[in-house]
């Protein structure tokens, strides 16, 4: 994997991150494994060569991060992600793609994937992304957010229920939603607001229910669309 851009490294507080690699090219899987296995805090718990295997392994092993290739036999990465997240919405799926504007990435985000990584990303970017996602962050930069928001507008994929609007949120819930849209983890939101992580989790569940959202990615995009957070904020 070649170097691709710069990244701000996430603070990591310890613990082992368990990763499942899903890609139909054996040499690419081996390359990813060789990078990940040099890190003391990351462990590869399995590999899948097609979408069906990816679904089975993900639901059986419950990894912290699933690296999911878009193009795979039997079941493509979007369909596999949809099945996995329908069964367990808490699993963290990151899409692997060759192209920044891959239309399948949009579909995967819609079903709950945390974001995407280009296959030519550098090892530092890969490792940083895995650590971020394992802590609950969404890989949602300004460029990706703008593109996905436009796709969601076209497909009307984000809810606009008159009886479920931002006015239904409390001031604290709106504040939590803003922090989420800026890519913060539950722990970081809790620290910023001086509450427990459990409180943040409970409030997020209430927010999702009020706005009829299914996952953190949809919530982040909803907050951007409604002006609670801005694309400029998400870059800082």
N, C-alpha and C positions, 0 to 999 in steps of 0.2 A: 504494500500500500504506500503510495507516495504522499508527500506533504500536500495539504490542501487548506490554506488559510491559517489564521491564528485563532486561539481560543483562550478564554479566561478559565483557569483551572478552578474546579469546585473544591470547597473545603470538604475533607473526608474525615469522618469521625470513627472509623474503624469498622470491624465486622467483615464477613466474607460475602461477596457478591457472586451469586450463582448464575451462570450464563448458559443459555441454550443457543447453539448455532444452527441456523436452518438455511441451507443453500445446496443446490444440486451439483455444484462443481467441487469435487473432492479437494483439488489443490487450493481453492479459495478457502474452504473450511479449515484446511491444515494451516494455511497462512494466518488466519484469524486465531486459531488455537495457539500457534507458536507465539503470537504477540501477547495474548491474554495470559498464558501460563507463565510468563516472566514476572507477573505482578502478584505479590503475596496476598493481596486482598481480593483477588478475582479467581474463581474456579469454573472451568468449563465442565458442566455436568452431563452434556450430551450433544449429539449432532443429529440432524435430520436432513435427508437427501431429497425429500419431496414434501408436498403440503400435508398429505395424510399423516406422515410420520411426525411432522411438526406439531400438528394438533394433538396427536396421541402423547408425544413426549412432554409437551407443554402442560397438558392437563394432569399427567401422571406425576411429573417431577416438580411442578410449581416453581420454576426458576424465578430469580429476581428480575432478569432481563432476557427477553427473547429477541435475538437478532434474526430478522425475517427477510429473506430475499423475495423480491417481487415476482420474478419469473421462475416458477418451479413446476415440475410435472405433477400430474394427478390432481393437484389442487394448487392454484396460484397463491401468492403471498397475501393478497387481499382477502380471498375467500377463507384461507387458513386463519388469518387474523380475526376475521368476523366470527368464525366458529369458536376460536379460543376465547375471545372476549365476551361472546354471548354466554359462555359457560362460567367464565371467571373474569369479570370486568376489572379486577384489581391487578391482573397480570400486566407487566410492562412490555409492550411490543415496540420495537424500533425497526423501521423498514430500511432495508439495504437496496440501493438503486444505483444505476449507472448515470442517471440523468436528473439534474436538479429540477426540471419541470415535468417529471414523469407524471402523467395523469393518474396513474394507479396510486401514487402517493396520496393524492387528494381523497381517493376512495378509502384508503386505509385509515387516514386521519378521521374520516367521517365515522368509521366503526370503532374508533377508540385508540388507535395507535398513538404513541407518545411523540412521534416525529420520524425523521428519517436521517440516514447517513449515506453520503456518497461512497461508492465502493473504492474510490481513489483517495479517500480521506487518510490523513497521516495517522500514525499510531497514537500520538498524543491526543488528537481529536477523538479518536475512537475510544480510548480509555476514559477520557474526561466525560464523554457522552454517556458511557455505561454507568459511571459513578453518579452522574447527575440524575439519570432516569431511575436508578435504583433507589435514590433518595426521594423520589416523587416528583421530580421536575419534568417539564415538557420541553422538548427540543423545538422551540417555536421562536425563530428569529423574525425580524421585521419583514424580510423578503418573503419567507414562507407564509407568514401570517397574512400578508396582503394578498398573495395568490390564492390562498385557501378561502379567505373571506369572499373574494370575488366568485370563486367556484360555488361556495355555499349560497351566495346571493342568487346566482343563476338557478341553482337547484332548489332554492328555498329550503335548505337542509337545516337551518337553525330556526328554532321555534319563534313564532310571533303571536302567541295566544293572548287575546285582549285581557283575559282574566288572570294571566300569569305574566306580570310585567315587573320591571325593576322596582316599581313603587311598592310592591309586596315585600321587598327585602327591608330588613332593619338596617340602621346605619352601620352596625358592626358587621352584618352579613355582606353589605356592599363593600366594606373595607377589606374583608377577607377575599372577596371575589377579585378586587383590584390586585391584591398581593399575588393571588394565584395566576392572574393574567400576566404578571411580570415574571413568571417562571419560578416562583419561590416554592420550596418544599413545605410540607405541613410543619416541620420543625422550625423553619425560618419564619413562617407566618406566626406560629405560636410565640416565638421569641420577640418578634416585632410588636405583637399586640399584648404581650405579657399574659398569655393564657396557656393552658395545657394543649398538647397535641390532640388529646382525646376531644377537647372542646372544638378544636379546628375541624377534626374529622366529622363530628356531629353536625356542626354548622354547615359544612360543605354538603352533607347529605340533605339537610333542610333546603339549602340553596338549589341543589339539583332538582328536588321535588317541586319547589315553588316555580321554577323556570322550565320544568320539564326537559331537563338536560340529562344526558346519559353518562358523561365522563368529564374529566378535567380539561381535556382538549377543547371540547365543545364549550365548556364554561369559559375558558380563556378567550376563545374566539367571540363568544357572546359579549363578554366584557369589553373587548376591543370594538366590536360593532356598535355597542351602546354608549361608547365614550367614557366608560369608567376608567380604562387605561388606554394609553396611546401606543402606537407602533414605535415612536421615539423612546418612550419609557422602557419598552421591552428590550431595547438595545443597550441600555445603561446598566 
